[in-house]
């Protein structure tokens, strides 16, 4: 498989549209209909496949037992802090 160039010019078209070069799409497995998540990191635009983001989040929170609600724990902590402040 042909390696993509180290860098490629990607012009911004009408309405801010970008075309991801085919070599890069092939290497990253990006297909028509895939959903990419866009975010800014250190003044860079980062595009990441939605599935990759979900996998990373699942790994990050894998240590939390089933049935534990982080939202409920946070609310409980905030209520306890609020009671101490009163």
HTML snippet that shows the backbone in 3Dmol.js (N, CA, C, O; Angstrom):
<script src="https://3Dmol.org/build/3Dmol-min.js"></script>
<div id="view" style="width:600px;height:400px;position:relative"></div>
<script>
const pdb = `
ATOM      1  N   UNK A   1       0.845  -1.179   0.000  1.00  0.00           N
ATOM      2  CA  UNK A   1       0.000   0.000   0.000  1.00  0.00           C
ATOM      3  C   UNK A   1       0.893   1.245   0.000  1.00  0.00           C
ATOM      4  O   UNK A   1       1.878   1.323   0.734  1.00  0.00           O
ATOM      5  N   UNK A   2       0.537   2.175  -0.808  1.00  0.00           N
ATOM      6  CA  UNK A   2       1.296   3.412  -0.925  1.00  0.00           C
ATOM      7  C   UNK A   2       1.133   4.252   0.346  1.00  0.00           C
ATOM      8  O   UNK A   2       0.017   4.479   0.814  1.00  0.00           O
ATOM      9  N   UNK A   3       2.250   4.702   0.890  1.00  0.00           N
ATOM     10  CA  UNK A   3       2.215   5.549   2.087  1.00  0.00           C
ATOM     11  C   UNK A   3       1.826   6.971   1.693  1.00  0.00           C
ATOM     12  O   UNK A   3       2.270   7.475   0.661  1.00  0.00           O
ATOM     13  N   UNK A   4       0.988   7.626   2.521  1.00  0.00           N
ATOM     14  CA  UNK A   4       0.651   9.010   2.207  1.00  0.00           C
ATOM     15  C   UNK A   4       1.860   9.909   2.433  1.00  0.00           C
ATOM     16  O   UNK A   4       2.743   9.583   3.226  1.00  0.00           O
ATOM     17  N   UNK A   5       1.898  11.027   1.744  1.00  0.00           N
ATOM     18  CA  UNK A   5       3.010  11.951   1.957  1.00  0.00           C
ATOM     19  C   UNK A   5       3.008  12.461   3.396  1.00  0.00           C
ATOM     20  O   UNK A   5       1.977  12.442   4.069  1.00  0.00           O
ATOM     21  N   UNK A   6       4.170  12.915   3.857  1.00  0.00           N
ATOM     22  CA  UNK A   6       4.292  13.423   5.227  1.00  0.00           C
ATOM     23  C   UNK A   6       3.340  14.591   5.454  1.00  0.00           C
ATOM     24  O   UNK A   6       2.798  14.744   6.549  1.00  0.00           O
ATOM     25  N   UNK A   7       3.136  15.400   4.448  1.00  0.00           N
ATOM     26  CA  UNK A   7       2.166  16.489   4.549  1.00  0.00           C
ATOM     27  C   UNK A   7       1.569  16.729   3.174  1.00  0.00           C
ATOM     28  O   UNK A   7       2.203  16.485   2.147  1.00  0.00           O
ATOM     29  N   UNK A   8       0.361  17.201   3.177  1.00  0.00           N
ATOM     30  CA  UNK A   8      -0.367  17.448   1.943  1.00  0.00           C
ATOM     31  C   UNK A   8      -1.134  18.739   2.086  1.00  0.00           C
ATOM     32  O   UNK A   8      -1.711  19.012   3.139  1.00  0.00           O
ATOM     33  N   UNK A   9      -1.144  19.529   1.042  1.00  0.00           N
ATOM     34  CA  UNK A   9      -1.948  20.744   1.046  1.00  0.00           C
ATOM     35  C   UNK A   9      -3.410  20.359   0.874  1.00  0.00           C
ATOM     36  O   UNK A   9      -3.760  19.578  -0.011  1.00  0.00           O
ATOM     37  N   UNK A  10      -4.252  20.913   1.727  1.00  0.00           N
ATOM     38  CA  UNK A  10      -5.686  20.649   1.647  1.00  0.00           C
ATOM     39  C   UNK A  10      -6.383  22.005   1.609  1.00  0.00           C
ATOM     40  O   UNK A  10      -6.535  22.655   2.644  1.00  0.00           O
ATOM     41  N   UNK A  11      -6.806  22.434   0.422  1.00  0.00           N
ATOM     42  CA  UNK A  11      -7.461  23.744   0.340  1.00  0.00           C
ATOM     43  C   UNK A  11      -8.838  23.720   0.994  1.00  0.00           C
ATOM     44  O   UNK A  11      -9.513  22.691   1.009  1.00  0.00           O
ATOM     45  N   UNK A  12      -9.236  24.842   1.523  1.00  0.00           N
ATOM     46  CA  UNK A  12     -10.567  24.996   2.101  1.00  0.00           C
ATOM     47  C   UNK A  12     -11.469  25.524   0.992  1.00  0.00           C
ATOM     48  O   UNK A  12     -11.212  26.580   0.414  1.00  0.00           O
ATOM     49  N   UNK A  13     -12.516  24.782   0.706  1.00  0.00           N
ATOM     50  CA  UNK A  13     -13.422  25.147  -0.370  1.00  0.00           C
ATOM     51  C   UNK A  13     -14.587  25.982   0.114  1.00  0.00           C
ATOM     52  O   UNK A  13     -14.606  26.451   1.252  1.00  0.00           O
ATOM     53  N   UNK A  14     -15.568  26.164  -0.774  1.00  0.00           N
ATOM     54  CA  UNK A  14     -16.763  26.920  -0.405  1.00  0.00           C
ATOM     55  C   UNK A  14     -17.405  26.323   0.854  1.00  0.00           C
ATOM     56  O   UNK A  14     -17.416  25.106   1.039  1.00  0.00           O
ATOM     57  N   UNK A  15     -17.918  27.165   1.680  1.00  0.00           N
ATOM     58  CA  UNK A  15     -18.573  26.770   2.932  1.00  0.00           C
ATOM     59  C   UNK A  15     -17.633  26.018   3.874  1.00  0.00           C
ATOM     60  O   UNK A  15     -18.093  25.249   4.719  1.00  0.00           O
ATOM     61  N   UNK A  16     -16.324  26.231   3.739  1.00  0.00           N
ATOM     62  CA  UNK A  16     -15.354  25.635   4.649  1.00  0.00           C
ATOM     63  C   UNK A  16     -15.119  24.156   4.448  1.00  0.00           C
ATOM     64  O   UNK A  16     -14.611  23.495   5.354  1.00  0.00           O
ATOM     65  N   UNK A  17     -15.464  23.622   3.317  1.00  0.00           N
ATOM     66  CA  UNK A  17     -15.338  22.190   3.073  1.00  0.00           C
ATOM     67  C   UNK A  17     -13.897  21.796   2.775  1.00  0.00           C
ATOM     68  O   UNK A  17     -13.152  22.524   2.119  1.00  0.00           O
ATOM     69  N   UNK A  18     -13.528  20.609   3.282  1.00  0.00           N
ATOM     70  CA  UNK A  18     -12.208  20.031   3.052  1.00  0.00           C
ATOM     71  C   UNK A  18     -12.378  18.701   2.334  1.00  0.00           C
ATOM     72  O   UNK A  18     -13.379  18.010   2.526  1.00  0.00           O
ATOM     73  N   UNK A  19     -11.415  18.347   1.519  1.00  0.00           N
ATOM     74  CA  UNK A  19     -11.394  17.019   0.912  1.00  0.00           C
ATOM     75  C   UNK A  19     -10.166  16.312   1.461  1.00  0.00           C
ATOM     76  O   UNK A  19      -9.039  16.780   1.293  1.00  0.00           O
ATOM     77  N   UNK A  20     -10.392  15.184   2.117  1.00  0.00           N
ATOM     78  CA  UNK A  20      -9.287  14.402   2.658  1.00  0.00           C
ATOM     79  C   UNK A  20      -8.704  13.582   1.510  1.00  0.00           C
ATOM     80  O   UNK A  20      -9.432  12.828   0.864  1.00  0.00           O
ATOM     81  N   UNK A  21      -7.412  13.715   1.248  1.00  0.00           N
ATOM     82  CA  UNK A  21      -6.803  12.977   0.134  1.00  0.00           C
ATOM     83  C   UNK A  21      -7.044  11.473   0.247  1.00  0.00           C
ATOM     84  O   UNK A  21      -7.078  10.915   1.344  1.00  0.00           O
ATOM     85  N   UNK A  22      -7.210  10.831  -0.905  1.00  0.00           N
ATOM     86  CA  UNK A  22      -7.570   9.410  -0.946  1.00  0.00           C
ATOM     87  C   UNK A  22      -6.550   8.516  -0.238  1.00  0.00           C
ATOM     88  O   UNK A  22      -6.934   7.547   0.417  1.00  0.00           O
ATOM     89  N   UNK A  23      -5.250   8.829  -0.361  1.00  0.00           N
ATOM     90  CA  UNK A  23      -4.238   7.995   0.301  1.00  0.00           C
ATOM     91  C   UNK A  23      -4.424   8.022   1.817  1.00  0.00           C
ATOM     92  O   UNK A  23      -4.269   7.001   2.486  1.00  0.00           O
ATOM     93  N   UNK A  24      -4.751   9.176   2.341  1.00  0.00           N
ATOM     94  CA  UNK A  24      -4.959   9.305   3.784  1.00  0.00           C
ATOM     95  C   UNK A  24      -6.240   8.580   4.194  1.00  0.00           C
ATOM     96  O   UNK A  24      -6.265   7.888   5.211  1.00  0.00           O
ATOM     97  N   UNK A  25      -7.302   8.737   3.403  1.00  0.00           N
ATOM     98  CA  UNK A  25      -8.555   8.039   3.711  1.00  0.00           C
ATOM     99  C   UNK A  25      -8.346   6.532   3.728  1.00  0.00           C
ATOM    100  O   UNK A  25      -8.854   5.840   4.611  1.00  0.00           O
ATOM    101  N   UNK A  26      -7.604   6.026   2.761  1.00  0.00           N
ATOM    102  CA  UNK A  26      -7.353   4.579   2.704  1.00  0.00           C
ATOM    103  C   UNK A  26      -6.559   4.106   3.915  1.00  0.00           C
ATOM    104  O   UNK A  26      -6.905   3.102   4.537  1.00  0.00           O
ATOM    105  N   UNK A  27      -5.502   4.826   4.247  1.00  0.00           N
ATOM    106  CA  UNK A  27      -4.664   4.399   5.372  1.00  0.00           C
ATOM    107  C   UNK A  27      -5.437   4.424   6.685  1.00  0.00           C
ATOM    108  O   UNK A  27      -5.230   3.562   7.539  1.00  0.00           O
ATOM    109  N   UNK A  28      -6.319   5.396   6.857  1.00  0.00           N
ATOM    110  CA  UNK A  28      -7.079   5.517   8.098  1.00  0.00           C
ATOM    111  C   UNK A  28      -8.389   4.741   8.078  1.00  0.00           C
ATOM    112  O   UNK A  28      -9.100   4.682   9.081  1.00  0.00           O
ATOM    113  N   UNK A  29      -8.700   4.152   6.942  1.00  0.00           N
ATOM    114  CA  UNK A  29      -9.935   3.379   6.842  1.00  0.00           C
ATOM    115  C   UNK A  29     -11.177   4.250   6.884  1.00  0.00           C
ATOM    116  O   UNK A  29     -12.209   3.829   7.407  1.00  0.00           O
ATOM    117  N   UNK A  30     -11.097   5.450   6.345  1.00  0.00           N
ATOM    118  CA  UNK A  30     -12.239   6.358   6.317  1.00  0.00           C
ATOM    119  C   UNK A  30     -13.026   6.085   5.039  1.00  0.00           C
ATOM    120  O   UNK A  30     -12.487   6.151   3.934  1.00  0.00           O
ATOM    121  N   UNK A  31     -14.307   5.779   5.210  1.00  0.00           N
ATOM    122  CA  UNK A  31     -15.163   5.444   4.070  1.00  0.00           C
ATOM    123  C   UNK A  31     -16.334   6.419   4.013  1.00  0.00           C
ATOM    124  O   UNK A  31     -16.659   7.065   5.009  1.00  0.00           O
ATOM    125  N   UNK A  32     -16.965   6.525   2.848  1.00  0.00           N
ATOM    126  CA  UNK A  32     -18.149   7.384   2.750  1.00  0.00           C
ATOM    127  C   UNK A  32     -19.176   6.994   3.805  1.00  0.00           C
ATOM    128  O   UNK A  32     -19.446   5.812   4.015  1.00  0.00           O
ATOM    129  N   UNK A  33     -19.736   7.985   4.456  1.00  0.00           N
ATOM    130  CA  UNK A  33     -20.721   7.749   5.504  1.00  0.00           C
ATOM    131  C   UNK A  33     -20.138   7.677   6.904  1.00  0.00           C
ATOM    132  O   UNK A  33     -20.880   7.768   7.881  1.00  0.00           O
ATOM    133  N   UNK A  34     -18.824   7.515   7.025  1.00  0.00           N
ATOM    134  CA  UNK A  34     -18.199   7.517   8.349  1.00  0.00           C
ATOM    135  C   UNK A  34     -18.401   8.880   9.001  1.00  0.00           C
ATOM    136  O   UNK A  34     -18.491   9.902   8.322  1.00  0.00           O
ATOM    137  N   UNK A  35     -18.469   8.874  10.314  1.00  0.00           N
ATOM    138  CA  UNK A  35     -18.601  10.119  11.071  1.00  0.00           C
ATOM    139  C   UNK A  35     -17.250  10.433  11.705  1.00  0.00           C
ATOM    140  O   UNK A  35     -16.660   9.592  12.383  1.00  0.00           O
ATOM    141  N   UNK A  36     -16.773  11.641  11.478  1.00  0.00           N
ATOM    142  CA  UNK A  36     -15.538  12.103  12.091  1.00  0.00           C
ATOM    143  C   UNK A  36     -15.872  13.134  13.151  1.00  0.00           C
ATOM    144  O   UNK A  36     -16.814  13.912  13.001  1.00  0.00           O
ATOM    145  N   UNK A  37     -15.100  13.136  14.217  1.00  0.00           N
ATOM    146  CA  UNK A  37     -15.229  14.121  15.281  1.00  0.00           C
ATOM    147  C   UNK A  37     -14.108  15.130  15.084  1.00  0.00           C
ATOM    148  O   UNK A  37     -12.942  14.754  14.961  1.00  0.00           O
ATOM    149  N   UNK A  38     -14.462  16.416  15.056  1.00  0.00           N
ATOM    150  CA  UNK A  38     -13.474  17.482  14.866  1.00  0.00           C
ATOM    151  C   UNK A  38     -13.285  18.206  16.193  1.00  0.00           C
ATOM    152  O   UNK A  38     -14.253  18.527  16.883  1.00  0.00           O
ATOM    153  N   UNK A  39     -12.024  18.459  16.540  1.00  0.00           N
ATOM    154  CA  UNK A  39     -11.733  19.249  17.735  1.00  0.00           C
ATOM    155  C   UNK A  39     -10.412  19.973  17.549  1.00  0.00           C
ATOM    156  O   UNK A  39      -9.622  19.653  16.661  1.00  0.00           O
ATOM    157  N   UNK A  40     -10.196  20.947  18.399  1.00  0.00           N
ATOM    158  CA  UNK A  40      -8.956  21.731  18.354  1.00  0.00           C
ATOM    159  C   UNK A  40      -8.056  21.240  19.469  1.00  0.00           C
ATOM    160  O   UNK A  40      -8.480  21.096  20.616  1.00  0.00           O
ATOM    161  N   UNK A  41      -6.802  20.984  19.112  1.00  0.00           N
ATOM    162  CA  UNK A  41      -5.809  20.534  20.091  1.00  0.00           C
ATOM    163  C   UNK A  41      -4.518  21.283  19.796  1.00  0.00           C
ATOM    164  O   UNK A  41      -3.942  21.146  18.717  1.00  0.00           O
ATOM    165  N   UNK A  42      -4.074  22.067  20.754  1.00  0.00           N
ATOM    166  CA  UNK A  42      -2.836  22.838  20.578  1.00  0.00           C
ATOM    167  C   UNK A  42      -2.843  23.629  19.270  1.00  0.00           C
ATOM    168  O   UNK A  42      -1.876  23.599  18.509  1.00  0.00           O
ATOM    169  N   UNK A  43      -3.937  24.329  19.021  1.00  0.00           N
ATOM    170  CA  UNK A  43      -4.095  25.174  17.833  1.00  0.00           C
ATOM    171  C   UNK A  43      -4.040  24.384  16.528  1.00  0.00           C
ATOM    172  O   UNK A  43      -3.696  24.930  15.480  1.00  0.00           O
ATOM    173  N   UNK A  44      -4.382  23.094  16.597  1.00  0.00           N
ATOM    174  CA  UNK A  44      -4.450  22.247  15.406  1.00  0.00           C
ATOM    175  C   UNK A  44      -5.865  21.711  15.269  1.00  0.00           C
ATOM    176  O   UNK A  44      -6.538  21.454  16.267  1.00  0.00           O
ATOM    177  N   UNK A  45      -6.315  21.543  14.035  1.00  0.00           N
ATOM    178  CA  UNK A  45      -7.586  20.886  13.781  1.00  0.00           C
ATOM    179  C   UNK A  45      -7.328  19.386  13.724  1.00  0.00           C
ATOM    180  O   UNK A  45      -6.492  18.925  12.946  1.00  0.00           O
ATOM    181  N   UNK A  46      -8.040  18.631  14.544  1.00  0.00           N
ATOM    182  CA  UNK A  46      -7.889  17.181  14.586  1.00  0.00           C
ATOM    183  C   UNK A  46      -9.215  16.565  14.168  1.00  0.00           C
ATOM    184  O   UNK A  46     -10.270  16.926  14.690  1.00  0.00           O
ATOM    185  N   UNK A  47      -9.154  15.633  13.224  1.00  0.00           N
ATOM    186  CA  UNK A  47     -10.320  14.855  12.813  1.00  0.00           C
ATOM    187  C   UNK A  47     -10.075  13.421  13.232  1.00  0.00           C
ATOM    188  O   UNK A  47      -9.023  12.850  12.944  1.00  0.00           O
ATOM    189  N   UNK A  48     -11.055  12.839  13.915  1.00  0.00           N
ATOM    190  CA  UNK A  48     -10.886  11.474  14.416  1.00  0.00           C
ATOM    191  C   UNK A  48     -12.170  10.701  14.175  1.00  0.00           C
ATOM    192  O   UNK A  48     -13.269  11.236  14.324  1.00  0.00           O
ATOM    193  N   UNK A  49     -12.021   9.436  13.801  1.00  0.00           N
ATOM    194  CA  UNK A  49     -13.206   8.615  13.585  1.00  0.00           C
ATOM    195  C   UNK A  49     -13.976   8.478  14.895  1.00  0.00           C
ATOM    196  O   UNK A  49     -13.388   8.312  15.964  1.00  0.00           O
ATOM    197  N   UNK A  50     -15.294   8.552  14.790  1.00  0.00           N
ATOM    198  CA  UNK A  50     -16.163   8.471  15.967  1.00  0.00           C
ATOM    199  C   UNK A  50     -15.911   7.182  16.740  1.00  0.00           C
ATOM    200  O   UNK A  50     -15.884   7.192  17.971  1.00  0.00           O
ATOM    201  N   UNK A  51     -15.729   6.083  16.034  1.00  0.00           N
ATOM    202  CA  UNK A  51     -15.487   4.799  16.689  1.00  0.00           C
ATOM    203  C   UNK A  51     -14.212   4.820  17.520  1.00  0.00           C
ATOM    204  O   UNK A  51     -14.153   4.216  18.591  1.00  0.00           O
ATOM    205  N   UNK A  52     -13.187   5.518  17.024  1.00  0.00           N
ATOM    206  CA  UNK A  52     -11.924   5.608  17.769  1.00  0.00           C
ATOM    207  C   UNK A  52     -12.121   6.394  19.062  1.00  0.00           C
ATOM    208  O   UNK A  52     -11.559   6.038  20.098  1.00  0.00           O
ATOM    209  N   UNK A  53     -12.914   7.457  19.006  1.00  0.00           N
ATOM    210  CA  UNK A  53     -13.198   8.247  20.211  1.00  0.00           C
ATOM    211  C   UNK A  53     -13.940   7.390  21.225  1.00  0.00           C
ATOM    212  O   UNK A  53     -13.597   7.386  22.408  1.00  0.00           O
ATOM    213  N   UNK A  54     -14.964   6.658  20.764  1.00  0.00           N
ATOM    214  CA  UNK A  54     -15.738   5.804  21.673  1.00  0.00           C
ATOM    215  C   UNK A  54     -14.876   4.717  22.297  1.00  0.00           C
ATOM    216  O   UNK A  54     -15.007   4.437  23.488  1.00  0.00           O
ATOM    217  N   UNK A  55     -13.994   4.096  21.509  1.00  0.00           N
ATOM    218  CA  UNK A  55     -13.104   3.064  22.056  1.00  0.00           C
ATOM    219  C   UNK A  55     -12.183   3.643  23.120  1.00  0.00           C
ATOM    220  O   UNK A  55     -11.959   3.015  24.154  1.00  0.00           O
ATOM    221  N   UNK A  56     -11.644   4.845  22.874  1.00  0.00           N
ATOM    222  CA  UNK A  56     -10.754   5.474  23.848  1.00  0.00           C
ATOM    223  C   UNK A  56     -11.505   5.774  25.150  1.00  0.00           C
ATOM    224  O   UNK A  56     -10.968   5.566  26.238  1.00  0.00           O
ATOM    225  N   UNK A  57     -12.743   6.260  25.038  1.00  0.00           N
ATOM    226  CA  UNK A  57     -13.530   6.547  26.236  1.00  0.00           C
ATOM    227  C   UNK A  57     -13.878   5.274  26.997  1.00  0.00           C
ATOM    228  O   UNK A  57     -13.852   5.248  28.228  1.00  0.00           O
ATOM    229  N   UNK A  58     -14.201   4.229  26.260  1.00  0.00           N
ATOM    230  CA  UNK A  58     -14.506   2.955  26.929  1.00  0.00           C
ATOM    231  C   UNK A  58     -13.295   2.429  27.696  1.00  0.00           C
ATOM    232  O   UNK A  58     -13.434   1.930  28.813  1.00  0.00           O
ATOM    233  N   UNK A  59     -12.101   2.543  27.094  1.00  0.00           N
ATOM    234  CA  UNK A  59     -10.883   2.107  27.795  1.00  0.00           C
ATOM    235  C   UNK A  59     -10.642   2.959  29.037  1.00  0.00           C
ATOM    236  O   UNK A  59     -10.273   2.446  30.094  1.00  0.00           O
ATOM    237  N   UNK A  60     -10.860   4.284  28.894  1.00  0.00           N
ATOM    238  CA  UNK A  60     -10.602   5.195  30.013  1.00  0.00           C
ATOM    239  C   UNK A  60     -11.477   4.864  31.214  1.00  0.00           C
ATOM    240  O   UNK A  60     -11.032   4.985  32.356  1.00  0.00           O
ATOM    241  N   UNK A  61     -12.730   4.444  30.966  1.00  0.00           N
ATOM    242  CA  UNK A  61     -13.667   4.215  32.068  1.00  0.00           C
ATOM    243  C   UNK A  61     -13.930   2.732  32.317  1.00  0.00           C
ATOM    244  O   UNK A  61     -14.878   2.392  33.025  1.00  0.00           O
ATOM    245  N   UNK A  62     -13.123   1.854  31.758  1.00  0.00           N
ATOM    246  CA  UNK A  62     -13.325   0.410  31.902  1.00  0.00           C
ATOM    247  C   UNK A  62     -13.197  -0.051  33.352  1.00  0.00           C
ATOM    248  O   UNK A  62     -13.782  -1.068  33.726  1.00  0.00           O
ATOM    249  N   UNK A  63     -12.450   0.670  34.165  1.00  0.00           N
ATOM    250  CA  UNK A  63     -12.238   0.262  35.555  1.00  0.00           C
ATOM    251  C   UNK A  63     -13.451   0.516  36.451  1.00  0.00           C
ATOM    252  O   UNK A  63     -13.483   0.054  37.592  1.00  0.00           O
ATOM    253  N   UNK A  64     -14.439   1.239  35.951  1.00  0.00           N
ATOM    254  CA  UNK A  64     -15.626   1.557  36.759  1.00  0.00           C
ATOM    255  C   UNK A  64     -16.584   0.374  36.707  1.00  0.00           C
ATOM    256  O   UNK A  64     -16.972  -0.072  35.627  1.00  0.00           O
ATOM    257  N   UNK A  65     -16.966  -0.139  37.890  1.00  0.00           N
ATOM    258  CA  UNK A  65     -17.856  -1.305  37.919  1.00  0.00           C
ATOM    259  C   UNK A  65     -19.214  -0.996  37.285  1.00  0.00           C
ATOM    260  O   UNK A  65     -19.687   0.140  37.315  1.00  0.00           O
ATOM    261  N   UNK A  66     -19.826  -2.030  36.712  1.00  0.00           N
ATOM    262  CA  UNK A  66     -21.170  -1.881  36.148  1.00  0.00           C
ATOM    263  C   UNK A  66     -22.130  -1.473  37.256  1.00  0.00           C
ATOM    264  O   UNK A  66     -22.012  -1.940  38.389  1.00  0.00           O
ATOM    265  N   UNK A  67     -23.064  -0.616  36.934  1.00  0.00           N
ATOM    266  CA  UNK A  67     -24.052  -0.174  37.917  1.00  0.00           C
ATOM    267  C   UNK A  67     -23.633   1.054  38.690  1.00  0.00           C
ATOM    268  O   UNK A  67     -24.448   1.618  39.421  1.00  0.00           O
ATOM    269  N   UNK A  68     -22.387   1.492  38.558  1.00  0.00           N
ATOM    270  CA  UNK A  68     -21.931   2.699  39.246  1.00  0.00           C
ATOM    271  C   UNK A  68     -22.193   3.890  38.339  1.00  0.00           C
ATOM    272  O   UNK A  68     -21.826   3.885  37.164  1.00  0.00           O
ATOM    273  N   UNK A  69     -22.834   4.913  38.900  1.00  0.00           N
ATOM    274  CA  UNK A  69     -23.126   6.120  38.136  1.00  0.00           C
ATOM    275  C   UNK A  69     -22.182   7.233  38.577  1.00  0.00           C
ATOM    276  O   UNK A  69     -22.256   7.711  39.709  1.00  0.00           O
ATOM    277  N   UNK A  70     -21.297   7.639  37.673  1.00  0.00           N
ATOM    278  CA  UNK A  70     -20.392   8.734  38.003  1.00  0.00           C
ATOM    279  C   UNK A  70     -21.159  10.027  38.214  1.00  0.00           C
ATOM    280  O   UNK A  70     -20.763  10.857  39.032  1.00  0.00           O
ATOM    281  N   UNK A  71     -22.250  10.206  37.485  1.00  0.00           N
ATOM    282  CA  UNK A  71     -23.071  11.405  37.652  1.00  0.00           C
ATOM    283  C   UNK A  71     -23.660  11.442  39.061  1.00  0.00           C
ATOM    284  O   UNK A  71     -23.638  12.485  39.715  1.00  0.00           O
ATOM    285  N   UNK A  72     -24.187  10.306  39.533  1.00  0.00           N
ATOM    286  CA  UNK A  72     -24.752  10.258  40.887  1.00  0.00           C
ATOM    287  C   UNK A  72     -23.671  10.509  41.937  1.00  0.00           C
ATOM    288  O   UNK A  72     -23.916  11.203  42.924  1.00  0.00           O
ATOM    289  N   UNK A  73     -22.486   9.955  41.733  1.00  0.00           N
ATOM    290  CA  UNK A  73     -21.398  10.191  42.674  1.00  0.00           C
ATOM    291  C   UNK A  73     -21.001  11.659  42.717  1.00  0.00           C
ATOM    292  O   UNK A  73     -20.756  12.204  43.793  1.00  0.00           O
ATOM    293  N   UNK A  74     -20.936  12.300  41.562  1.00  0.00           N
ATOM    294  CA  UNK A  74     -20.592  13.715  41.502  1.00  0.00           C
ATOM    295  C   UNK A  74     -21.647  14.560  42.200  1.00  0.00           C
ATOM    296  O   UNK A  74     -21.308  15.463  42.963  1.00  0.00           O
ATOM    297  N   UNK A  75     -22.916  14.282  41.951  1.00  0.00           N
ATOM    298  CA  UNK A  75     -23.993  15.027  42.597  1.00  0.00           C
ATOM    299  C   UNK A  75     -23.908  14.859  44.110  1.00  0.00           C
ATOM    300  O   UNK A  75     -24.071  15.827  44.853  1.00  0.00           O
ATOM    301  N   UNK A  76     -23.656  13.648  44.563  1.00  0.00           N
ATOM    302  CA  UNK A  76     -23.536  13.390  45.997  1.00  0.00           C
ATOM    303  C   UNK A  76     -22.377  14.180  46.609  1.00  0.00           C
ATOM    304  O   UNK A  76     -22.515  14.774  47.678  1.00  0.00           O
ATOM    305  N   UNK A  77     -21.227  14.178  45.912  1.00  0.00           N
ATOM    306  CA  UNK A  77     -20.069  14.948  46.404  1.00  0.00           C
ATOM    307  C   UNK A  77     -20.392  16.435  46.479  1.00  0.00           C
ATOM    308  O   UNK A  77     -20.049  17.094  47.461  1.00  0.00           O
ATOM    309  N   UNK A  78     -21.041  16.965  45.461  1.00  0.00           N
ATOM    310  CA  UNK A  78     -21.384  18.397  45.439  1.00  0.00           C
ATOM    311  C   UNK A  78     -22.338  18.748  46.567  1.00  0.00           C
ATOM    312  O   UNK A  78     -22.200  19.794  47.202  1.00  0.00           O
ATOM    313  N   UNK A  79     -23.312  17.868  46.819  1.00  0.00           N
ATOM    314  CA  UNK A  79     -24.257  18.119  47.925  1.00  0.00           C
ATOM    315  C   UNK A  79     -23.528  18.103  49.262  1.00  0.00           C
ATOM    316  O   UNK A  79     -23.821  18.924  50.131  1.00  0.00           O
ATOM    317  N   UNK A  80     -22.587  17.185  49.440  1.00  0.00           N
ATOM    318  CA  UNK A  80     -21.821  17.120  50.688  1.00  0.00           C
ATOM    319  C   UNK A  80     -20.988  18.384  50.869  1.00  0.00           C
ATOM    320  O   UNK A  80     -20.925  18.934  51.968  1.00  0.00           O
ATOM    321  N   UNK A  81     -20.352  18.846  49.796  1.00  0.00           N
ATOM    322  CA  UNK A  81     -19.563  20.081  49.857  1.00  0.00           C
ATOM    323  C   UNK A  81     -20.437  21.276  50.179  1.00  0.00           C
ATOM    324  O   UNK A  81     -20.041  22.158  50.942  1.00  0.00           O
ATOM    325  N   UNK A  82     -21.629  21.306  49.597  1.00  0.00           N
ATOM    326  CA  UNK A  82     -22.536  22.411  49.832  1.00  0.00           C
ATOM    327  C   UNK A  82     -22.981  22.450  51.295  1.00  0.00           C
ATOM    328  O   UNK A  82     -23.080  23.528  51.881  1.00  0.00           O
ATOM    329  N   UNK A  83     -23.249  21.288  51.884  1.00  0.00           N
ATOM    330  CA  UNK A  83     -23.644  21.212  53.294  1.00  0.00           C
ATOM    331  C   UNK A  83     -22.523  21.703  54.193  1.00  0.00           C
ATOM    332  O   UNK A  83     -22.775  22.383  55.188  1.00  0.00           O
ATOM    333  N   UNK A  84     -21.255  21.356  53.840  1.00  0.00           N
ATOM    334  CA  UNK A  84     -20.119  21.797  54.655  1.00  0.00           C
ATOM    335  C   UNK A  84     -19.932  23.306  54.582  1.00  0.00           C
ATOM    336  O   UNK A  84     -19.489  23.931  55.546  1.00  0.00           O
ATOM    337  N   UNK A  85     -20.277  23.896  53.421  1.00  0.00           N
ATOM    338  CA  UNK A  85     -20.114  25.343  53.235  1.00  0.00           C
ATOM    339  C   UNK A  85     -21.156  26.141  54.005  1.00  0.00           C
ATOM    340  O   UNK A  85     -20.907  27.292  54.364  1.00  0.00           O
ATOM    341  N   UNK A  86     -22.327  25.545  54.268  1.00  0.00           N
ATOM    342  CA  UNK A  86     -23.408  26.264  54.975  1.00  0.00           C
ATOM    343  C   UNK A  86     -23.153  26.425  56.432  1.00  0.00           C
ATOM    344  O   UNK A  86     -23.974  27.005  57.143  1.00  0.00           O
TER     345      UNK A  86
END
`;
const viewer = $3Dmol.createViewer("view");
viewer.addModel(pdb, "pdb");
viewer.setStyle({}, {cartoon: {color: "spectrum"}});
viewer.zoomTo();
viewer.render();
</script>
